[in-house]
Amino acid sequence: MSTLIDSRRIKTLIEKRLIDIKKTETDLIKYIGMSRGGYYNMFTLGDMKMSVLLKICEFLKMPVTTFLLPEPDEKKTLKEPSGSYRQALTNHLKRQFVIYFCFCQNFFGFLNLS
């Protein structure tokens, strides 16, 4: 079963943030009210409750989306369209321009601004 939350990534983000705010893991563990073993098992098993994650975010003063949104992946960045897709996109944009041009011509012609 795959988990929705990448516990290793979260652990790394927490460690970096603790260094930034000059706090220790012990301070965090006390704040969220867990035992040290429970804290480490949470990451080892990949079983983290949302309430615990919210308390961690509160302690670290970070939005929860930092942990839930995936990191941007360079391999998945958009590339410039090529080949037939590029031609189809160009044709679509040309049609849209013609429609817009005709609309403007009819609209401003209707107003009779001359």
N, C-alpha and C positions, 0 to 999 in steps of 0.2 A: 504494500500500500504506500503510495507516495504522499508526502506531506505538503501542505500548502505553504508552509513556512520553512525556509532554508535555515536550519538552526546554526550551521557553521558560519554562514554569512552574518547572522544576527550576533553571534558571539564575537566575531571580529569587529563589527561595528560598535558593539558595547565596549570592548577593550580600548578601541581608539578614542571613543568619546570619554571614557573614564580618565584617560591620560589628559585629554583636553581640559576637562573640568577639575583636574587634580583631585580625584576621588579614587578610592580603592574598591576592589570587588567586594571586600568585606562590608564596606559601607552600603553598597548596593544590596547585598544579601540581607543585611539587617533591615533596610528600608522596606524591602518587599515581603519580609517576614517568612523567609524560608531557611531551611538548614543548608549548610554548605553542600552536603551530599545531594540533597534534593535539587539544589541549583545546578550542580554539575550533571546529574542524571537527566534533568530537563533538556539539556543540550545533547547529551549522549543518545538519548532515546528519541529526540526530535519531538517531544511531547510538551508543548508550551500552551498554557491556557491564555486566552485573550486578556483576562483580568491581570495576569502576571505581566504580560507584555505592556499593558497600559500603565502599570505601576513602574515598570522599568523606564518607559518613556517619560513619565512624570519626574522620576529621579534624575534622568539624564537631560531633561528639558529639550526633548526632541519630539517631533511629530511621529505618530505611529506609522504614517505612510513611508517613512524612511526605511522601515523594516519590511513592509508589505509589498512595496512596489519593486519590480525587478530592476537590477542594475542594467544600464544600457549596454548592449552587446555590440561590439564593433562589427562582428560578422553579420549582424542582422540589420545594419544600416541600409537605408534606401539607396539604390543605385539608379543612375540615369537610365531611362527606358531605351531599349535598343531594338532594332529590326522592325518587324511588323507591328509590334506594340507601339513603338515610337511613331510610326506612320499613322496608325489608328488614332493615337492621341492628337497628333497634329491635325488630322482631318476633323476630329471632333471639335477642337478649338476653333478651326476655321468656320465650321457650321455655327457654332455659338456666336462668333463675331458677326456673321452675316445676319443671324436672327436679331442680335442686339442693334446692329446698324439699321435694319429695316424698322425695328420698333422705334428707334430714335427719329428716323426720318418721318415715319407716320405720325408720331406724337408731336414733334415740333411743326410739322406741316399742318397738322390739325389746329394748332394754336394760331397759325398764320401770323408769325412774328415779323414778317417782312413789311 
